[in-house]
Amino acid sequence: MAAMTTTERTIPTGEADERTMLENWLEFHRETLAAKCEGLSDEQLREASAPPSDLTLLGLVRHMAEVERAWFRRVLSQQEIGPLYYSEEDPDGDLHVSGQDTAKEAFDTWRAEIAAARESAARHALDDTGVWKRRKSPGEDRVVSLRWIYVHMIEEYARHNGHADLLRERIDGATGS
């Protein structure tokens, strides 16, 4: 099997304050998704896992751009901004990629949303809250803290990085942590 990647990931320290620990684990998982995609062509990044699923690495990057945007900007900072890739007609549009979708666009968008997320989080304390307006369950809004958002984002990346492991191995046999 091929070696995974050369992307350097920073393993979070075992001793830090709570906020630093949460931020470092989130960064680790962001770096992990980037590493899983490293060195692949646009075509490979658009390659689906296995029928009937249309899950792709490029779709995961687009999805995580939406997730960063939703939690840090819409929920925490209460910004009135629309989606990037999905719509009412295609609620999973972030995951649905076409031959015209490129890694450059997806990664530029994802990185921009990560930068905006960092800026948003920097303006808030861990106990600051935002309102999660649940699009799949209208009327069931929840108040969540930045602490909750960090934990959720770590979980979201960890789950999708598991998907990325399988996708990458299927594409070129590359495995790695």
Beta strands, then each sheet from edge to edge (+ up, - down):
strand 1: 129-132
strand 2: 142-145
sheet 1: 1+ 2-
end
